[in-house]
Amino acid sequence: TFFHSPQTTTATKVHINQTSPAPHPSDWRLFKNSSINFTFSYPPGLTVKTNLYGMGVADIEMRTKDNANPSYSPNYQILFVPKALAQAAGQDFDNYYSLPNNTTKVVSSPLSASKSQQNLTKLSNATIDGHRAFAYRSQAATATSNDQAEIGKFIEDNDNLLLISGG
């Protein structure tokens, strides 16, 4: 398992029930943030940055050393967000979860000034520690064949979502 959170977080109430972290190589580092009550191990080649936005939204960016420029997307990202807030921003978990596997949907955030659109492909549903989840692939609607797609998982925890992605 890539992440470990033994207790419920205060801001978003995300809890993945796992009593002990999965084994990892001895040179890995430990990320721990008490304000979101989240802990995980990560390889030494990554740098980690936490952004707390309020309203229960927290973002953890992980970057390789050659991707230190903040104007580029992080290599890996973990996002905690209340489900209702995600839905208001155009990320409707229930709608995506109910889509047939390998279905692509054009999505845009009603809160975005640019109204940029993404092609979100719901790959498959899953259950992670008793929580509904789905794997997805997302790319800008204007992407070229050379542009890298984001891949990840949305995990539902009651009224909150945990998004883990890379790309």
C-alpha positions in Angstrom: 0.0 0.0 0.0 1.3 3.4 -0.9 -0.4 5.4 1.9 -1.3 4.9 5.5 -3.7 6.8 7.7 -4.5 5.1 10.9 -6.9 7.7 12.2 -9.6 10.0 10.8 -8.5 13.4 9.7 -10.1 16.4 11.3 -10.6 18.5 8.1 -11.8 15.9 5.7 -12.5 12.8 7.8 -10.7 10.6 5.4 -9.6 7.3 7.0 -8.1 4.3 5.3 -8.2 1.5 7.9 -4.8 0.0 8.0 -3.2 -0.9 11.3 0.4 -0.7 10.1 2.3 0.7 7.1 3.3 -1.7 4.4 7.0 -2.7 4.3 9.1 -0.4 2.2 12.8 -0.1 1.3 15.0 1.2 4.2 16.1 4.3 2.3 12.5 5.5 1.8 11.5 8.7 3.7 8.4 9.1 5.9 5.9 11.9 5.2 3.7 12.8 8.2 1.4 15.8 8.4 -0.5 16.1 11.7 -2.9 18.8 10.4 -4.4 16.4 7.9 -3.4 13.3 10.0 -1.9 11.6 7.0 1.3 9.5 6.9 3.0 7.6 4.0 6.5 6.4 2.9 8.0 7.6 -0.3 11.2 7.0 -2.3 14.3 9.3 -1.7 14.2 10.7 -5.2 11.0 12.7 -4.5 10.4 16.0 -2.8 7.1 16.5 -1.0 5.1 19.7 -0.6 1.7 20.1 1.3 -0.8 22.8 0.4 -3.7 23.4 2.8 -6.5 25.5 1.1 -9.2 25.5 3.8 -12.7 24.1 3.5 -11.3 20.6 4.0 -9.1 20.7 0.9 -5.5 19.6 1.2 -3.0 18.8 -1.6 0.2 16.8 -1.4 2.6 17.2 -4.4 5.5 14.8 -5.0 8.1 15.8 -7.6 11.2 14.2 -8.9 14.3 16.4 -8.6 14.3 17.1 -12.4 10.7 18.4 -12.1 11.2 21.2 -9.4 9.5 23.9 -11.4 6.1 24.6 -9.8 4.7 25.7 -13.2 4.7 22.0 -14.2 2.3 19.4 -12.9 3.7 17.3 -10.0 4.8 13.8 -10.8 2.4 12.5 -8.1 -0.4 14.1 -6.3 -2.7 13.3 -3.4 -5.8 15.5 -2.9 -8.2 15.5 0.0 -11.5 17.2 -0.8 -15.1 17.2 0.6 -17.3 15.4 -1.9 -19.8 18.3 -2.2 -17.0 20.8 -3.0 -15.5 18.4 -5.6 -18.9 18.1 -7.2 -19.3 21.9 -7.3 -15.9 22.1 -9.1 -17.0 19.6 -11.7 -15.7 16.4 -10.2 -18.9 14.3 -9.6 -17.8 11.0 -8.1 -21.2 9.3 -8.2 -21.6 10.2 -11.9 -18.1 8.9 -12.8 -18.5 5.8 -10.7 -21.8 4.9 -12.5 -20.2 5.2 -15.9 -19.5 2.0 -17.8 -15.8 1.0 -17.8 -13.7 2.6 -20.5 -16.1 5.5 -21.0 -14.7 9.0 -21.8 -16.6 12.1 -20.7 -15.7 15.7 -21.4 -15.6 17.6 -18.1 -15.0 21.2 -17.2 -15.0 23.0 -13.9 -17.9 25.5 -13.5 -15.6 27.4 -11.1 -12.7 27.8 -13.6 -12.4 31.1 -15.4 -10.8 29.5 -18.4 -13.5 26.8 -18.8 -10.8 24.4 -19.9 -12.0 20.9 -20.7 -10.6 17.5 -19.8 -11.3 14.1 -21.4 -11.8 11.9 -18.3 -11.9 8.2 -19.0 -13.3 6.1 -16.3 -11.3 2.8 -16.5 -12.8 0.6 -13.8 -14.5 0.5 -10.4 -12.7 -0.9 -7.4 -13.2 -1.4 -3.7 -10.3 -0.2 -1.5 -10.6 -1.3 2.1 -14.4 -1.2 1.8 -14.5 2.2 0.1 -15.9 2.7 -3.4 -13.2 3.8 -5.9 -12.5 4.0 -9.6 -9.4 4.2 -11.7 -9.3 7.0 -14.4 -7.2 8.5 -17.1 -7.5 12.3 -17.8 -6.1 14.5 -20.5 -6.8 18.1 -21.7 -9.3 18.1 -24.5 -6.7 20.0 -26.6 -3.9 17.5 -25.8 -1.7 16.2 -28.6 -0.5 12.6 -28.9 2.8 13.7 -27.2 1.1 15.0 -24.1 1.2 12.8 -21.0 -2.1 11.8 -19.5 -2.9 11.9 -15.7 -3.8 8.5 -14.3 -5.2 7.9 -10.9 -7.8 6.7 -8.5 -10.7 8.5 -6.8 -11.5 6.9 -3.4 -14.8 7.8 -1.6 -14.9 8.0 2.2 -18.4 9.0 3.3 -18.7 12.7 2.4 -15.0 13.1 1.3 -12.8 12.1 -1.6 -9.2 11.1 -1.8 -7.6 11.4 -5.2 -4.2 9.8 -5.9 -2.8 10.6 -9.3 0.4 10.7 -11.4 1.3 12.0 -14.7 
